[in-house]
Amino acid sequence: MDAGFDKTEHNRNSYFSLASHYLEMAKGTNIRDEMIEATLQAKHKIQMTDEELLEFSNYLVSLDPTYPTWSDVGEAGPPALVKDSKRYYDAYLEFKKLKVKS
């Protein structure tokens, strides 16, 4: 920020903004997590807070870091959904069981 990359008039601002966006996604949830959340809500009536979505995302990473590839993107939306929600739904049910135990 001290270098001024965040200023819109800086010629590298778009690179800075993109890098900041990727950093935030690496530290938290991303667009695929939001698609999974929207799918679970639309197809299974599951409501998650932002905090629970982050916890669920971290749980999915612990199960399988390639979890975003479990299903292709389906309906374009809005909201965008994944085609097959079964693995995500099953993982969510297990996630909730583990949360209750701890």
Helices and strands as residue ranges (DSSP letters): H 13-27, H 31-44, H 50-63, G 67-70, H 86-101
